[in-house]
Amino acid sequence: SGPDYLGYALIDMIVDHYYEVLDQLGEEIEVIQEEALSNPTANMRRAIHDARREVVVLRKTIWPLREMIANLLRGESTLFRDGTMIFLQDVYDHVIQVFDTVETYLDLLTGALETYMSSVSNKMNETMKVLTIMSTLFIPLTFLAGVYGMNFKYMPELEWRYAYPSFWGIVGVVFLTMV
């Protein structure tokens, strides 16, 4: 078929191998998405950034290939015959499809990073809610303990026989009211 067909076959083989790489990346991205939603760990952010870096490198390698094939299709080279141009158009369509898939993967990874950050933020909000509740419960009790722990000599309640059980009763009532 000639050297132009050999050139097409080599370019086609290169583009076909991108599909294998995309399949592996797609599976990796699915796992990352599931883990980002169900079990966001500290290593998850690193995994997302690593996958994103791989996709960006892939995008940078595909773009020049796309431009080269587009230049060949515009007729800027006399090395390819008209019969081979039909095959090059098919390869160009595949390159566009690969490039679109890479762009989709970038969007998916951006979404996974946002999901991860949202999950981490939700966990932190739950922790803050518990700490706020605990603080709200113990601030009035700390105030009462501070007042009656000042060791003043002339506090009338200290001389009263039921001062200690009354103090604990008041603490209990305040605590239950706050709850």
C-alpha positions, 0 to 999 in steps of 0.5 A: 500500500505504500509508505503513506499507508505505513505512516497511517498504520503507525499513527493508528497504532499509537492512537489505539494504544491511548484507548488502553491507557484511557481504560486503565485511567477510567477504572482508577478514576472510578475507584477514586470517586467511590473512595472519595465519597465513602471513605475520604482518607488523607491519602485520597487527596494525593491519589486524586492529584496523582491521577490528575497529573497523569491525565494532564500529561496524557492531554499534553501528549495528545494535543500535538498528535491532534494538530499534526493529523489536522495539518496532514488532513489540510493537505500541508504534506504531499506525503499522503495520497488521497486514498490514505487521507480517508484513513487519516480522517478516521484516526483524526476522529479517534484522536478527537474522541480520545481528547474528549475522554481526557477532558471528561476525566479531568472534569471527573477528577475535579469533581472527585476532589470537590467531593473529597473536600466536601466529605472532609468538611462534613466530618469536621463539621460533625466534630465541631458540632459535638465539641460545641454541644459539650462546651455548651453543656459545661460552661454553666457548670464551670461557672458554678464550680468557679463561684463556689470554689473561690474559698471566700470566708463569708459565703452564707451558703457554705455554712448551710448544712445542705449546701453540698447536696444543694450545689450538686442538685443545682448542677444536675438541674442546670445540666439537664436543662441544657441537655 
